[in-house]
């Protein structure tokens, strides 16, 4: 039996970054908002205290903060000729759950995409010809929005997080010390960059010597105390080295808990219900409008929550699955190329180079989620791709997120994985090694997509999501070229030796790569080729808005959070100024 | 998932939180108490999410035969010498035993539903076994292989070079095991758990005296490095610290 609840203005499905942003935006407007989160309540004082936060086993390897796959997972395969099997154990990406979700255990690496990243198809086609965007069955698209339109909302997110960094392009003026390739920023970062440890400093010197343009990684791990636009106070980061995959006990990492929730939860027109999982969006008989959502709580009781506006603010993979389960939009078919929901699933193409010194103590345990010196000389279209045979690129970061010893002991090429030789290599190299991260773009192609699995079902008896994904030829060429560039910088650091960890072969679910899944609910300017318009509004059901990186038509060589946050603020602004007055298609 | 795992109370109040926090399940799975949060950031006493350390001694999961295998294998995976402790001296067999006796061993975080085709290497772990079951079947299968190949000896009775040869065969997948055990899958879990026990906080039973941290120079659960960030190339002088503190703290009195 389904219990019908009191109607509200807005229901938020999922309560991480985009849920918190949209909740704050709508509650300030006076709307009645209910958030439904399928995981538990979590907060700094109770759940992330510094007395037990630095626990590699519990958080990284026992997945304490992540989605428990025993209840629900997705199925995976590399191509349509394989049988998809369940991801039985977390590996390649670490799905969040609970209040704050990925916003709790992210690294807080805060990047803006390049102006040309929003024009992946038209810009590259114009500069390099049609083949550059169609080789390897690429299906890259323009976003239907420009960097200039998003800039005020990137700025808004920076001021909520208190982002630490140095502007390289301030209102069109290039400033030394920042990223000279970035799009024009309307204001300087709210707080100065973090101090750099030895490894990133050596990396920066080597990169400069090669003629590149190193700068400190922009970060939501704050260099100094900051009070944000909602009155929330963050403290200075202590460089404890437990950031990614961990929660911050020090109120130093921007998260929904540290930046928005203290303000939002006090509002009388906001209610959060945890342990409440949405099963589907309910539609009117003509399927043109949503009436609300049906959800089940942890006692197995089912509810219908009527709402005027439905915001899908869960993770990419869950949003896409909800669209498919609710019959919103036409599912994508890789055989015909028709349909849109699930289309252009993309990821991130990661590789790295390890550097080993004899004579330098680098103290790798002094780290933070984005403690790095970076070069952006080979990202996006910051360099001439003529004759290279690929589009896109990567940033190269001399980065120290920590020195957590189960995960992060680097040993030289040819070292066995166990035995006395391994132990001696670990003891010798731990303090004297360093890693360059190559954070590459991932271009969408025809065969990479999401749909519903025909065999496997979750605890509710509903089909799991099925992911069909592999790296394509463009990704491999890009990654090889970029890994070679990283190796040049590594050699210029004058180490004893280096080790290249190239991206080889098919995508595998086993080693951790990154939790930057994108696409499947992509945005664009045409309902035939996209799921949502530039305001993240469903083309088919006008009161459903799908947030998050699912809107990315392909993934750029940057971390996704700032862009998906900016898209959320941009969507909220349009809903507040136009949609509330006259509900209907905004485009 | 069965309904009896769930703790449930639904209600609402004007401010704060409704719900029961006792028996709080929040290890990523569904099925904790429903909370309705309205009007304030909730806070409740007695709900701190402190880690589940272990105590006691002796094995609670391994049989004697299994313990002999694990101790022999770990002595080869991380041997002791003057550079640093071996896995056995670091108490890693005890760590693994307690892991297998607990939620990890039960496959608490694994998706266990069928069907179970073998899959491609890229599709990762596709075994029907929980970690505890994989150790039980895997140890029996390796000993069975060793008895046949080495004239009646168990793995623990082999000389070190022979043990190394068997471990390398498992690692490479060159040895075919019975009992439905994939050699590479078993080996990679054994090695991973060994490194976990060697380098995790001593509250979990391994890394005795933080000796593995001392060996590499990791200060452990140290919380604030601010003053060391700009001291490039200097060695941080702090001895390692665990969630339980460090011996020096106790001796100071």
Interface residues (C-beta under 8 A of the other chain):
Chain A: X38 X39 X40 X41 X42 X43 X45 X46 X47 X48 X49 X50 X51 X52 X54 X55 X56 X57 X58 X61 X62 X63 X64 X65 X66 X67 X68 X69 X70 X71 X72 X73 X76 X77 X78 X82 X83 X85 X86 X87 X88 X89 X90 X91 X97 X98 X195 X196 X197 X198 X201 X236 X238 X239 X240 X241 X250 X261 X262 X265 X266 X268 X270 X271 X272 X273 X274 X275 X276 X277 X297 X298 X299 X300 X301 X360 X361 X363 X365 X366 X403 X405 X406 X409 X417 X418 X419 X420 X422 X423 X424 X426 X427 X430 X431 X455 X456 X457 X459 X506 X507 X508 X509 X510
Chain B: X1 X3 X6 X8 X10 X17 X24 X25 X26 X27 X28 X29 X30 X31 X32 X33 X34 X35 X36 X37 X38 X39 X40 X41 X42 X43 X44 X47 X48 X49 X50 X51 X52 X76 X77 X78 X79 X81 X83 X84 X104 X107 X108 X109 X110 X111 X112 X113 X115 X117 X119 X120 X121 X122 X123 X124 X125 X126 X164 X167 X171 X191 X192 X194 X195 X196 X199 X200 X201 X204 X212 X213 X215 X216 X217 X218 X219 X220 X221 X222 X223 X224 X225 X226 X228 X229 X230 X232 X233 X234 X235 X236 X243
